[in-house]
Amino acid sequence: MPVFRLRKLSLVLDEIHHDGGQDAPTPRRRGAVLAVVSNPFAGRYEPDLQPAMEDLKPLAVTMCEKLIAALGGKEGIDAYGKGAIVGAAGELEHGALWHAPGGYGMRAILGDPKAIVPSTKKVGGLGTAIDLPLTHLNASYVRSHFDAMTVSVPDGPKPDEIVFALVMAKGPRVHSRMGGLETWDIKGEDGLR
């Protein structure tokens, strides 16, 4: 059982009132939670990484709960995403460990979201920024919710660490007007429309 020792958690919150036009009737809220953990696979090649995904599920649930609380509760959360930054002694595949646990954590707490949880990952050093993708949690084709939130941890990841991140939002982009599938047209059958 690998040990992903938690060094720190960081929360980042945005409240977007306008993007150059009039103030939105309801500001858009966006938030991310980032966990800086030790990388038990740093500096070596491990052929079988998949069992470690199970070990990360409790961390994902804890992060999800903290992010939901910071956003003021589950009500209104309609977009999500995830990502990972692997320190230089690790490899990109160590960031891929977050695919199942990160999605699991959000799905377990947010109910029964239909859409895939978008994801990104990279290898980087201290302070590396990452753009966490956001899409609507029930229909990936809802254009008003296509977004990204750029986050970083100033003192992470160290070479033998990984930063795992979750992102959620309440509401569409402020001033969204690109057409396509609208939230009121969501069928929620396949996670796409």
N, C-alpha and C positions, 0 to 999 in steps of 0.2 A: 504494500500500500504506500504510494508516494505521498510525501508530505508537502503541501503547498502552504507554508507558514505565512500567515497574514502579517504584513508589516504595517500597513495603513490603509484606511478607507478615505476617499475624498468625494464630496458632493459638489456638483456645479449646477446652478439653476439660472434659467433665463426667464424673463417676463417681457414679451415683445408687444409694445403698444402700437407701433406703426413702423412701416418700412418706406417712409417717404410720402405716403398718402395721409388720409385722415386717420385719426385714432380709431383703432378697432373697438367695436362695442364691448367685446370681451378680449382682453389681452391673451396672446398665446403663451402657454407655459411649456417649457422644455427643461428637462433635467437629465443629468448623467451621474452615475455612481461608478467610481473606479477603485479597484482593489489592487494593491501592490503586494504580490506574493512571491515567495521563493520558487525558483524553478528547479525541481528535483532532477531534471534531465539536462541541465546546463553542463556544457563541456564534454558531453558524451553522446553517442548515438544509441538510442533505445529503439529496437525494432518493433516492439508492441506497445504503443501508446494508448490504445483505446480503453483499457481498463481504468486508466486514470480519470477518464471523464466522469465516472460514477463518483469519484472522490471529490469532485468540484461542485456537485449538485447542492450540498448544504450552503456553500459560499454563495452560489447564485441565488438561492432563496433568501438568504440574509440580505444580500445587496438589493434584491427586488423589493423587499419589505421596507428597507431604509429609503429607497428612491420614491416609492409610493407615498410614504409618510411625508417626505420633503415636498412632494407635489400636492399635498393636501388631501390625499386619499385616492382610491381607485376611480371614483366618479369622474367621467370625462376623459380619462386616458384612452386615446384612440390611435396612437402610433408608437412604434417601438423599433429597436435595433440593438446591435451589440458589436463589440470589437475587442481586439487584443494587441498589445505591443510587447514583443518579446525582446529581452535584453540580448546584447551582442554575443554572449556565450551560449545562447540557445539557437533554435532554428524556427523557421516559419511554421512548421508543423506543430510546434508546441503551442502556438496561438490557436491552431485549429482545434485543440482540446476544448475550447470554449463553445464550439458549435452546439453540441447537444445540451450541456449544462446551462449555458446562458439562456437558450431558448426554453428549456425545461422550467427554469426558475420563474420566468415571466408567464409562461402558459399556466403553470400550476397555481399562480396567485391571481392572474387577471381573468381567469375563467376559461373560456373555450375559444381563444382567438383562432381564426381560420387561416390567416396568411402566414407565409414563411417569415421568420425573423431575419431581416437582412443583416449582413455581417461584413466586417473587414478586419484585416490583420496586417501587421508589418513587423519587421525587426528594426530596433532603434535604440538609441542611448538615452541618457538623462534628459528629461524635458521634451522628448519627441512628441509632437502633436499627431493626433489621428482624427480623421473625419468619420464619425459614427453615423451610418446611414439610418434614415427613418422612413418607414412606410406605414400606411394604415394597417391596423392589426387584423382586420377582417377581409380586406380586399386590396391586394398589392397594386392594382391598376388605378387607384384613386390618386389622381395627379396632385390634388391640393395638399396632400400629405407627403409628397416626395421632398425630402429635406436631408440635412446632415448637421450634426453639431460637432464642432471642433473642440477637442479637449486634450489636456496633457497633465502630467504630474511633474512638477519641477525637479524633484529628486528621484525620479524613477522613469523607466526601470533601470536598476543597476545591471551589470552584465549577467548576473545569475538570478534575475527576477523576471516576472511577467506582470504586466498591468492588464487585468481583465476589466471590461467596461460594459455597462448596460445603459441604454438611453430610452427615454419615454417622452411623449408630448401629449398635451391636451389641446386639440383643435388644429385646424389647417394652418398653412402659412398665412400670415397677415397679408391681405390684399391678393390672395390667390385668385387668378382669373384665366387659367390655361385650359379650361373646358375639360372634356373627357368625362369619365365616370365620376359622378358626384356621390357624396356620402348617402344621400337619400335614395340612390339607385342601387345600393349594395344588396346583392342577393346572399352573399356569404356562404355559397355552396362549395366552392373549390379553392377559396383563398385568393383568387385572382380578381373576381368581379362581384 
